[in-house]
């Protein structure tokens, strides 16, 4: 079990999770530290090494520390122009972070001393070396085959670290830049990219967001290029309401699983107990993305964790198909707190003028039936109630109609009163026919239904001062009202 999850189970989740698998030792300067370290460092003119070796001959580094440690191991030796390859034991089923692994052997194969602190240290506790923070056993083969055991002690006031070889009494300081990796666990080396961003996105057919706080899931479905109500979004919302999406706000939600990156890998191959403690069995949010061909990707987010001065708050997550627990910053998993109105467009009518084959409007006891032919400006023709109608006047009328604002999302028809206007739209582009209705409600708002389902509310002033007057005047000569 990962040390992070152990801490979580013990009731100190924040400390473990914010550690992210890395436990940095806090220390103070030893009381008998030589007062002239700086002077000694300045006098050094020749590079001295605590130990040396050849990177290609490094067979393994076995690390033990307070968080479990790991074993870095050579898989194949270098041959010609082919470099050696390496792995971390226990991560064979995971993708490693190449930037962390590729230079590991070079960095580990020799260690430069900064200062020789004490050639024969009598009291190792002064340097934290009586109970080392970590131990690294390095094994080399080749012409200079050997095994070296390095002990890591406290941090120095200058940010370096006290070290010694196990079989030598001498204590040194060394740069912590690489050897601090001897204080981490194997999860540290796993790539934090959960799902690679493809060079070319497949069609994302559906994204479904399920949460306990939602009465209905939020469902975003592919509607085809340029068929999303003039919003440029390739998807529409089909639950909890039927709505167009604002492409400037919705892309992170429809495509965000691609390129998903964690802050930290918390645990590999987590047990049922770990999944339960992390909240994955009863997730706060489940995101299911279905792409062309039916392949599904599922992200579950569990318990939240608090941020700090240097870190954002976030959630523990589990991505099906990769047996790991991850730590995600809140901005990486926006589905957890999103609301439908965060990504919807303000458009009620979203069809292009050339997408319709007919439009029937009923209001104030009057019915008007429009029929359309043609697919571009030159060929487009309009008939109203069976008679030719001025194309430009219809354009002006429709432009006024589509200003209908989806001001609030509304999923209840409670309080709905008289039907004030209805529109039946029939499409010529394969889209399903659509009915949009405006109902009077209490107060100064109107309820808008799509296909009989409550979706939005808008101010009554739009209906009373613009929509209804424009419907009444459609076959006249007056200018249409566009301000209300």
C-alpha positions as CSV (number, residue, x, y, z in Angstrom):
1,X,0.0,0.0,0.0
2,X,1.3,3.4,-0.9
3,X,2.6,5.5,2.0
4,X,0.2,8.3,0.9
5,X,-2.8,6.1,1.3
6,X,-1.5,4.8,4.6
7,X,-1.4,8.3,5.9
8,X,-4.9,8.9,4.4
9,X,-6.3,5.9,6.2
10,X,-4.6,7.1,9.4
11,X,-6.6,10.3,9.2
12,X,-3.9,12.7,8.0
13,X,-4.8,12.7,4.4
14,X,-3.8,16.3,3.8
15,X,-0.2,15.8,4.8
16,X,0.2,12.7,2.7
17,X,-1.5,14.0,-0.4
18,X,0.2,17.3,-0.4
19,X,3.4,15.4,-0.1
20,X,2.7,13.8,-3.4
21,X,4.9,10.8,-2.7
22,X,7.9,13.0,-1.7
23,X,8.8,13.3,2.0
24,X,11.3,16.1,2.4
25,X,13.2,16.0,5.7
26,X,13.1,19.2,7.8
27,X,16.2,19.7,9.8
28,X,18.3,22.3,11.6
29,X,22.0,22.9,11.5
30,X,24.0,20.5,13.7
31,X,25.4,22.2,16.8
32,X,29.0,21.3,16.1
33,X,28.9,22.2,12.4
34,X,32.3,23.6,11.4
35,X,32.1,27.4,11.4
36,X,34.3,27.8,8.3
37,X,32.4,25.7,5.8
38,X,32.2,28.6,3.4
39,X,35.9,29.2,3.7
40,X,36.6,25.5,3.1
41,X,34.4,25.5,0.0
42,X,36.2,28.6,-1.4
43,X,39.5,26.9,-1.0
44,X,38.5,23.9,-3.1
45,X,40.1,24.1,-6.5
46,X,39.9,20.4,-7.6
47,X,36.6,18.5,-8.1
48,X,36.5,15.7,-5.5
49,X,34.0,12.8,-5.8
50,X,32.5,10.9,-2.9
51,X,32.3,7.9,-5.3
52,X,32.6,7.5,-9.0
53,X,31.4,5.0,-11.6
54,X,30.4,4.7,-15.3
55,X,26.8,5.3,-16.1
56,X,26.6,2.4,-18.7
57,X,27.9,0.0,-15.9
58,X,25.2,1.0,-13.4
59,X,23.1,-2.2,-12.9
60,X,20.7,-1.0,-10.2
61,X,20.0,1.5,-7.4
62,X,18.1,0.0,-4.5
63,X,16.6,2.8,-2.4
64,X,15.0,2.5,1.0
65,X,13.5,5.4,2.8
66,X,10.6,6.5,5.0
67,X,8.0,6.3,2.2
68,X,8.9,2.9,0.9
69,X,11.7,3.6,-1.6
70,X,12.1,1.9,-5.0
71,X,14.6,0.0,-7.2
72,X,16.0,1.6,-10.4
73,X,17.1,-1.2,-12.7
74,X,18.9,-1.5,-16.0
75,X,16.9,-3.6,-18.5
76,X,19.4,-3.7,-21.3
77,X,23.0,-2.5,-21.7
78,X,24.1,0.1,-24.2
79,X,25.1,-1.4,-27.5
80,X,26.7,0.7,-30.3
81,X,24.4,3.7,-30.8
82,X,21.6,2.1,-28.8
83,X,21.6,3.5,-25.3
84,X,20.9,1.4,-22.2
85,X,17.3,1.1,-21.1
86,X,16.0,1.2,-17.5
87,X,12.9,0.7,-15.5
88,X,11.6,1.1,-11.9
89,X,10.5,-2.1,-10.3
90,X,6.8,-2.3,-9.8
91,X,6.0,0.1,-12.6
92,X,6.1,-2.3,-15.5
93,X,2.4,-1.7,-16.4
94,X,2.8,2.0,-16.4
95,X,4.3,4.7,-18.5
96,X,7.4,6.3,-16.9
97,X,8.3,9.9,-17.1
98,X,11.1,9.8,-19.5
99,X,12.6,13.1,-18.3
100,X,13.1,11.6,-14.8
101,X,14.4,8.2,-16.0
102,X,16.6,9.0,-19.0
103,X,19.3,10.8,-17.1
104,X,19.0,8.9,-13.8
105,X,22.0,6.6,-14.4
106,X,24.3,9.5,-15.4
107,X,23.3,11.4,-12.3
108,X,23.6,8.5,-10.0
109,X,26.8,7.0,-11.3
110,X,29.1,9.5,-9.5
111,X,28.6,12.0,-6.6
112,X,30.6,15.2,-6.3
113,X,31.4,16.4,-2.8
114,X,30.8,20.0,-1.9
115,X,32.5,19.9,1.5
116,X,34.3,17.2,3.5
117,X,32.8,18.0,6.8
118,X,34.4,15.4,9.1
119,X,36.9,12.7,8.1
120,X,36.1,10.6,11.2
121,X,32.7,11.7,12.5
122,X,32.2,10.4,16.0
123,X,28.6,11.4,16.4
124,X,26.5,10.7,13.3
125,X,23.3,12.0,15.0
126,X,24.6,15.5,14.6
127,X,24.2,15.1,10.8
128,X,21.1,12.9,10.9
129,X,23.1,9.9,9.7
130,X,22.5,7.7,12.7
131,X,19.0,7.2,11.4
132,X,19.4,8.1,7.7
133,X,16.5,9.6,5.8
134,X,17.4,7.3,2.9
135,X,19.8,4.6,1.8
136,X,20.8,3.9,-1.8
137,X,22.7,0.8,-2.8
138,X,24.3,1.2,-6.2
139,X,25.6,-1.8,-8.1
140,X,28.0,-1.5,-11.0
141,X,29.3,-4.2,-13.3
142,X,32.0,-3.9,-16.0
143,X,35.7,-3.4,-15.4
144,X,35.2,-1.6,-12.1
145,X,32.4,-3.8,-10.7
146,X,31.4,-2.8,-7.2
147,X,28.6,-2.1,-4.8
148,X,28.3,1.2,-3.0
149,X,25.9,2.1,-0.1
150,X,25.2,5.8,0.3
151,X,23.4,7.2,3.4
152,X,21.5,10.5,3.3
153,X,21.1,12.6,6.4
154,X,19.7,16.0,7.2
155,X,19.5,19.0,5.0
156,X,22.2,21.6,5.5
157,X,21.3,25.3,6.2
158,X,22.4,26.1,2.6
159,X,20.1,23.5,1.1
160,X,22.6,20.8,0.5
161,X,22.5,17.4,2.3
162,X,24.8,15.5,4.6
163,X,25.9,12.2,3.2
164,X,28.3,9.4,3.9
165,X,29.3,6.0,2.5
166,X,28.1,3.2,4.8
167,X,31.6,1.7,5.0
168,X,33.4,5.0,5.6
169,X,33.5,7.3,8.6
170,X,33.8,10.5,6.5
171,X,30.8,12.9,6.3
172,X,30.3,15.2,3.3
173,X,27.8,17.6,2.0
174,X,26.5,17.1,-1.5
175,X,24.1,18.9,-3.8
176,X,20.5,17.8,-3.1
177,X,19.4,18.5,-6.7
178,X,19.5,14.8,-7.7
179,X,20.0,12.7,-4.6
180,X,16.8,14.1,-3.1
181,X,15.1,11.6,-5.5
182,X,16.4,8.9,-3.1
183,X,13.7,10.2,-0.7
184,X,10.8,9.4,-2.9
185,X,8.8,6.3,-3.8
186,X,8.3,4.6,-7.1
187,X,5.1,6.5,-7.9
188,X,7.2,9.6,-8.4
189,X,8.7,8.2,-11.7
190,X,5.3,7.4,-13.3
191,X,4.2,9.8,-16.1
192,X,1.6,12.2,-14.8
193,X,-0.1,12.3,-18.3
194,X,-3.2,10.3,-17.8
195,X,-4.5,10.4,-21.4
196,X,-2.3,11.7,-24.2
197,X,-3.6,14.5,-26.4
198,X,-3.8,13.1,-30.0
199,X,-2.4,14.8,-33.0
200,X,-5.9,14.5,-34.5
201,X,-8.9,14.2,-32.3
202,X,-11.4,11.4,-33.0
203,X,-15.1,12.3,-33.1
204,X,-16.2,12.6,-29.5
205,X,-19.7,11.2,-29.7
206,X,-20.8,11.9,-26.1
207,X,-19.6,13.2,-22.8
208,X,-21.7,12.3,-19.8
209,X,-21.1,13.9,-16.4
210,X,-22.8,12.2,-13.4
211,X,-22.7,13.6,-9.9
212,X,-24.8,13.0,-6.7
213,X,-25.8,16.7,-6.6
214,X,-27.3,16.6,-10.1
215,X,-30.9,15.5,-10.6
216,X,-30.1,14.5,-14.2
217,X,-26.7,13.9,-15.7
218,X,-25.1,16.6,-17.9
219,X,-24.9,15.1,-21.4
220,X,-23.0,16.7,-24.3
221,X,-23.5,15.1,-27.7
222,X,-21.8,15.5,-31.0
223,X,-24.0,17.4,-33.5
224,X,-21.6,17.7,-36.4
225,X,-19.3,20.4,-37.6
226,X,-21.1,23.7,-38.1
227,X,-24.5,22.3,-37.0
228,X,-24.6,23.6,-33.5
229,X,-26.7,26.7,-33.7
230,X,-24.1,29.0,-35.2
231,X,-22.0,28.8,-32.1
232,X,-19.1,26.9,-33.8
233,X,-19.4,24.3,-31.0
234,X,-19.4,20.7,-32.3
235,X,-21.6,19.5,-29.5
236,X,-25.0,20.3,-28.0
237,X,-26.4,19.7,-24.5
238,X,-29.1,17.1,-24.4
239,X,-29.5,16.8,-20.6
240,X,-30.6,18.2,-18.3
241,X,-31.9,20.6,-21.0
242,X,-31.6,20.8,-24.7
243,X,-29.2,23.7,-25.3
244,X,-26.5,24.9,-27.6
245,X,-23.0,25.3,-26.3
246,X,-20.7,28.2,-26.2
247,X,-17.5,27.0,-27.9
248,X,-15.4,29.5,-26.0
249,X,-16.5,27.8,-22.7
250,X,-17.4,24.2,-23.6
251,X,-14.3,22.8,-25.3
252,X,-12.5,22.1,-22.0
253,X,-15.5,20.0,-21.0
254,X,-16.1,18.2,-24.3
255,X,-12.4,17.5,-25.1
256,X,-10.7,17.9,-21.7
257,X,-10.0,14.3,-21.0
258,X,-7.5,14.3,-23.8
259,X,-4.3,15.7,-22.4
260,X,-5.5,15.2,-18.8
261,X,-2.5,15.5,-16.5
262,X,-2.2,14.8,-12.8
263,X,-0.2,16.8,-10.3
264,X,1.0,13.6,-8.5
265,X,0.7,9.8,-8.8
266,X,-0.5,8.7,-5.3
267,X,-0.7,4.9,-5.6
268,X,-0.1,2.2,-8.1
269,X,-2.4,-0.8,-8.3
270,X,-4.5,0.5,-5.4
271,X,-6.3,-2.0,-3.2
272,X,-10.1,-2.0,-2.7
273,X,-9.4,-0.4,0.7
274,X,-7.4,2.4,-0.9
275,X,-10.1,3.0,-3.5
276,X,-12.8,3.2,-0.8
277,X,-10.8,5.6,1.4
278,X,-10.0,7.8,-1.7
279,X,-13.8,8.0,-2.4
280,X,-13.6,6.2,-5.8
281,X,-16.3,3.6,-4.9
282,X,-18.8,6.5,-4.4
283,X,-17.3,9.2,-6.6
284,X,-18.1,12.9,-6.4
285,X,-18.1,12.9,-10.2
286,X,-17.9,10.4,-13.0
287,X,-17.1,11.6,-16.5
288,X,-17.6,9.1,-19.4
289,X,-16.4,10.1,-22.8
290,X,-17.5,7.9,-25.8
291,X,-15.5,8.4,-29.0
292,X,-16.2,7.1,-32.6
293,X,-16.1,3.3,-32.7
294,X,-17.7,3.1,-29.2
295,X,-14.5,3.3,-27.1
296,X,-15.2,4.7,-23.7
297,X,-12.9,6.6,-21.3
298,X,-14.0,7.0,-17.7
299,X,-12.7,9.3,-15.0
300,X,-13.9,9.1,-11.4
301,X,-13.0,11.8,-8.9
302,X,-13.2,11.0,-5.2
303,X,-12.4,13.0,-2.0
304,X,-11.2,16.6,-2.2
305,X,-8.0,17.9,-0.6
306,X,-7.1,21.3,0.6
307,X,-4.6,23.5,-1.1
308,X,-1.7,25.4,0.4
309,X,0.3,28.5,-0.4
310,X,2.2,26.6,-3.1
311,X,-0.5,24.2,-4.3
312,X,-4.0,24.4,-5.6
313,X,-6.8,22.4,-4.0
314,X,-8.1,19.4,-5.9
315,X,-9.4,15.9,-5.9
316,X,-8.2,12.3,-5.9
317,X,-9.0,10.6,-9.2
318,X,-9.1,7.2,-10.8
319,X,-9.0,6.7,-14.6
320,X,-10.4,3.4,-15.7
321,X,-7.8,1.3,-17.6
322,X,-4.9,2.6,-15.5
323,X,-4.7,1.1,-12.1
324,X,-3.5,4.1,-10.2
325,X,-4.8,6.9,-7.9
326,X,-4.0,10.4,-9.0
327,X,-4.0,13.8,-7.5
328,X,-5.7,16.4,-9.8
329,X,-5.8,20.1,-9.3
330,X,-9.3,21.5,-9.4
331,X,-8.7,23.3,-12.7
332,X,-7.7,19.9,-14.3
333,X,-11.1,18.3,-13.5
334,X,-13.7,21.1,-14.1
335,X,-16.5,18.6,-14.4
336,X,-16.7,18.2,-10.6
337,X,-18.2,21.6,-10.0
338,X,-19.6,22.6,-13.4
339,X,-23.2,23.8,-13.9
340,X,-25.1,23.5,-17.2
341,X,-25.2,27.3,-17.6
342,X,-21.4,27.5,-17.4
343,X,-21.1,26.2,-20.9
344,X,-24.4,26.9,-22.7
345,X,-25.0,29.5,-25.3
346,X,-27.6,32.2,-24.8
347,X,-29.3,31.1,-28.1
348,X,-32.7,29.5,-28.0
349,X,-33.0,29.3,-31.8
350,X,-29.8,28.0,-33.3
351,X,-30.6,27.0,-36.8
352,X,-29.1,28.7,-39.8
353,X,-31.7,30.3,-42.2
354,X,-30.9,27.7,-44.9
355,X,-31.3,24.7,-42.6
356,X,-35.1,24.9,-42.5
357,X,-37.5,23.4,-44.9
358,X,-40.6,24.9,-43.0
359,X,-41.5,26.9,-40.0
360,X,-45.0,27.1,-38.4
361,X,-45.7,29.8,-35.9
362,X,-48.8,30.1,-33.7
363,X,-49.5,33.1,-31.5
364,X,-52.6,35.1,-30.5
365,X,-54.9,32.8,-32.3
366,X,-53.0,33.2,-35.6
367,X,-51.1,30.5,-37.5
368,X,-48.4,31.4,-40.1
369,X,-46.7,28.7,-42.2
370,X,-43.4,29.4,-43.9
371,X,-41.9,27.1,-46.6
372,X,-38.4,27.4,-47.8
373,X,-36.4,26.2,-50.9
374,X,-32.8,26.7,-51.9
375,X,-29.6,26.4,-50.0
376,X,-27.8,29.7,-50.7
377,X,-28.5,33.4,-51.1
378,X,-29.2,33.2,-54.8
379,X,-31.5,30.2,-54.8
380,X,-33.3,30.8,-51.5
381,X,-37.1,31.3,-51.8
382,X,-39.8,31.8,-49.2
383,X,-43.5,31.1,-49.2
384,X,-45.9,32.3,-46.4
385,X,-49.2,30.5,-46.2
386,X,-48.7,29.2,-49.7
387,X,-47.8,32.5,-51.3
388,X,-44.5,33.9,-52.4
389,X,-43.0,36.1,-49.6
390,X,-40.2,38.7,-49.7
391,X,-37.0,36.9,-48.9
392,X,-35.3,39.9,-47.3
393,X,-38.3,40.6,-45.1
394,X,-38.3,37.1,-43.8
395,X,-34.5,37.3,-43.1
396,X,-35.2,40.4,-41.0
397,X,-38.0,38.7,-39.2
398,X,-36.0,35.6,-38.5
399,X,-33.0,37.6,-37.2
400,X,-35.4,39.3,-34.7
401,X,-36.8,35.9,-33.6
402,X,-33.4,34.3,-33.0
403,X,-32.6,37.1,-30.5
404,X,-34.8,35.1,-28.0
405,X,-32.4,34.9,-25.0
406,X,-31.9,31.7,-22.9
407,X,-31.3,33.8,-19.8
408,X,-31.8,31.1,-17.2
409,X,-31.8,27.3,-17.3
410,X,-35.0,25.9,-16.0
411,X,-35.9,22.2,-15.7
412,X,-39.4,22.6,-14.1
413,X,-42.7,23.8,-15.6
414,X,-44.2,24.6,-12.2
415,X,-46.2,27.8,-12.5
416,X,-46.4,27.6,-16.3
417,X,-49.5,29.4,-17.6
418,X,-50.8,30.4,-21.0
419,X,-48.9,29.4,-24.1
420,X,-48.0,32.7,-25.7
421,X,-46.2,31.5,-28.9
422,X,-45.0,28.2,-30.5
423,X,-42.6,27.5,-33.3
424,X,-42.4,24.2,-35.2
425,X,-39.1,23.9,-37.1
426,X,-38.5,21.2,-39.7
427,X,-35.0,20.8,-41.0
428,X,-33.6,19.9,-44.4
429,X,-30.1,18.9,-43.1
430,X,-31.1,15.7,-41.2
431,X,-31.5,17.3,-37.8
432,X,-34.7,16.2,-36.0
433,X,-37.7,18.5,-36.1
434,X,-38.0,20.8,-33.2
435,X,-40.8,22.6,-31.3
436,X,-40.0,25.7,-29.2
437,X,-42.7,27.2,-27.0
438,X,-43.0,30.3,-24.8
439,X,-45.3,30.1,-21.7
440,X,-46.4,32.8,-19.4
441,X,-45.3,32.4,-15.8
442,X,-45.6,34.3,-12.5
443,X,-43.6,37.4,-12.3
444,X,-41.8,39.0,-15.2
445,X,-40.4,35.8,-16.8
446,X,-41.4,33.4,-19.6
447,X,-40.8,29.7,-19.6
448,X,-39.3,28.3,-22.8
449,X,-39.8,24.6,-23.7
450,X,-38.1,22.6,-26.3
451,X,-40.0,19.6,-27.6
452,X,-42.3,19.8,-24.5
453,X,-39.4,19.8,-22.0
454,X,-38.7,22.9,-19.9
455,X,-35.3,24.4,-20.7
456,X,-35.0,28.1,-20.1
457,X,-36.6,31.2,-18.8
458,X,-36.4,34.7,-20.4
459,X,-37.8,38.1,-19.4
460,X,-41.4,38.6,-20.4
461,X,-40.4,41.9,-22.1
462,X,-38.8,40.0,-25.0
463,X,-42.0,38.1,-25.7
464,X,-44.4,41.0,-25.1
465,X,-42.5,43.8,-26.7
466,X,-40.6,42.0,-29.5
467,X,-41.6,38.5,-30.3
468,X,-45.4,38.8,-30.3
469,X,-45.5,42.2,-32.1
470,X,-43.1,40.9,-34.7
471,X,-45.3,37.8,-35.3
472,X,-48.3,40.0,-35.7
473,X,-46.5,42.3,-38.2
474,X,-44.8,39.7,-40.2
475,X,-46.9,40.1,-43.3
476,X,-47.0,43.9,-43.0
477,X,-44.5,46.6,-43.8
478,X,-43.5,47.9,-40.4
479,X,-39.9,47.4,-39.2
480,X,-39.4,44.6,-36.7
481,X,-38.7,45.3,-33.1
482,X,-35.2,44.2,-32.0
483,X,-34.9,46.2,-28.7
484,X,-37.2,45.5,-25.8
